[in-house]
Every structure is written in structure tokens, then in C-alpha cells.
Amino acid sequence: MAEWKRQIDLSDLYAKFEDGDISDQDMLDGLRYAWYNFIDHNPYIQLLDDFYRLDDAVEELAIVESLDEADYLLDTIYDFADENRIWVKTF
């Protein structure tokens, strides 16, 4: 069984989005903020060989204009999390 070393809790953000309480842009901004906050509080992540993948994808969330455009970035972020045993709580 896999051991998850860290967790990022995005459940409140996803719940607000699913309920229609926030816009697509607010969702993108919220995801970017949450991941930057996670990185700031888990500095070991910056030491990982593939950290640039996460950093680049999170940074690019600032320039995409829709969630559809962000799909490949979110895939990269969630793949990074999975490969590095970071549990992403979305519900």
C-alpha cells in the first residue's frame, strides 16, 4: 500500500466551485495560491529533481484563461503529486 507523505487539502475550494460560489478564474487563482502556499510550507519539495515541473505548472495557472486551458497543467500538477506521494484532497 502506498504511503502518502504529505497532503494538500483543496476540498473547500472544489466544494465552492461545484456549488457555483466561485468563477473559473477564482478557481484557477485559488489552485495557484493553494499550491504556492503548500510549496512554501513544505520546502523539501524544492529539493526534488523534478520540482521545476510543479513550479512551472503552478506559475502557468496565472496566464491561462479557462479551466479547459488549464487541464494539461492540472494533469502535470496531479501527476507530480502522485509520483511524490502527496495526497491531493478534493472532496
C-alpha positions in Angstrom: 0.0 0.0 0.0 1.3 3.5 -0.9 2.3 5.8 1.9 1.3 9.4 1.4 4.0 11.7 2.9 2.1 15.0 2.6 -1.4 16.3 1.9 -2.8 19.4 0.3 -6.5 20.0 1.1 -8.3 21.5 -1.8 -11.8 20.2 -0.7 -13.2 23.6 0.3 -12.1 25.2 -3.0 -13.6 22.3 -5.0 -16.8 22.4 -3.0 -17.3 26.2 -3.6 -16.6 25.6 -7.3 -19.1 22.7 -7.5 -21.7 24.8 -5.7 -21.2 27.7 -8.2 -20.0 30.0 -5.5 -16.7 30.9 -7.3 -15.9 31.5 -11.0 -13.5 29.6 -13.2 -10.9 32.3 -12.7 -11.4 32.3 -9.0 -10.9 28.5 -9.1 -7.6 28.9 -11.0 -6.4 31.6 -8.7 -7.4 29.5 -5.7 -5.5 26.5 -7.0 -2.4 28.6 -7.7 -2.5 30.2 -4.3 -3.0 26.8 -2.5 -0.1 25.2 -4.3 2.2 28.1 -3.7 1.2 28.0 0.0 1.8 24.3 0.1 5.3 24.7 -1.5 6.1 27.5 1.0 5.2 25.3 3.9 7.0 22.2 2.5 10.4 23.4 1.4 11.7 19.9 0.9 9.7 19.8 -2.3 12.0 22.4 -3.9 14.9 19.9 -3.4 13.2 17.2 -5.6 14.8 16.7 -9.0 11.5 17.3 -10.8 10.3 20.3 -8.8 10.5 22.5 -11.9 7.5 20.6 -13.3 5.3 21.6 -10.4 6.7 25.1 -10.2 6.2 25.8 -13.9 2.7 24.4 -14.0 1.6 26.3 -10.9 3.1 29.5 -12.4 1.3 29.0 -15.7 -2.1 28.8 -14.0 -1.8 32.6 -13.8 -1.8 33.0 -17.5 -4.4 30.5 -18.7 -7.9 31.9 -19.3 -10.1 28.9 -18.6 -10.2 25.6 -16.8 -10.2 23.9 -20.1 -6.9 25.5 -21.0 -5.6 24.5 -17.5 -6.3 20.8 -18.0 -2.8 19.9 -19.0 -1.4 21.9 -16.2 -3.6 20.3 -13.6 -2.6 16.9 -15.0 1.0 17.8 -14.6 0.4 19.0 -11.0 -1.5 15.9 -10.0 1.0 13.6 -11.7 3.8 15.3 -9.8 1.8 15.0 -6.5 1.1 11.3 -7.2 4.7 10.5 -8.1 6.0 12.3 -5.0 3.4 10.8 -2.6 1.4 14.0 -2.0 -2.3 13.3 -1.3 -4.5 15.9 -3.1 -7.8 16.0 -1.1 -10.5 17.3 -3.4 -13.7 16.2 -1.6 
